């Protein structure tokens, strides 16, 4: 889990930072959230949300792993 280096507590990131980390637009990130394809947001107030940084990082890692698995399956198909 990603933690704040000063307090050793879980670290939250803003919507803007989540968009920057994932290279997704706010619209696409919200669409993925609505479809359950992105980590749930943490409500910070009436109109403010954030995301657990470690969950966003895990989501990114899963996308990379899926790419690698997809690449391996494609190369296996060609070799057969």
N, C-alpha and C positions, 0 to 999 in steps of 0.2 A: 504494500500500500504506500502511496506517495504521501509523505508527511512533511509538515512545515519544519524546516531545519532548526528553527529557534525554539519551538515548543514541543516537537515530536508528536504533534496532533495531525489528524487527516487534513489535507490541503484541498481547498475549494478553488475552482477557477470560474471566471465569469463566462457568460455566453460568448462574448467577443473573443476571449482566449480559447474557448473550446472550438470556435470556428477557425481560429488561426492554427491551432494544433492539428485539426483534422483536414484543413483546406476545404471545408464545406461552408456554403453560405448559411446564413441564419435561417433562411427559408427551408433549405434542404435538411439542416439539422433538426428543425422543428417537425418536418415531415417524418424523418426517421424516428424521432421521439414518439410521435403520434402512432406510428406503426409498431412501436416496441422494438425498434432496431437500433436504439442508442440508449445509453445509460439514463436512468431517471434523474430528473433535476431535483435539487434540494431547494425548497422554498425558503427564502430569506426575509420575505415580507410580502405585502400585497402585490407588488409588481416587480419583484426582484427574485431571480433564481441564480443558482450556481450549480456546478457539477463537481463531483469528487474526482480530483485529478487522476488518481490511480485507476479509476474505472474508465476514464477516457483513454488513458494510456493502454489499458488492457483491450479496449475496443479497437484501437489502432493496431495493436499487436495481432489481434485476431484477424483483421483485414489482411495484414501482411502474410500470416500463416495460410489463410485461405488462398491467397494469390499463389503461394509456393505449392500448395496442394493441387491447385488447378493447373499450374505449369507442369507439375510432375505427371498428372494424369494425361495431359495433352501429349507430352513427349512419349509416354508409354503407349499411347494409341498409335502414334506414328511408327514406333519401332516394331509393333506387332504385325 
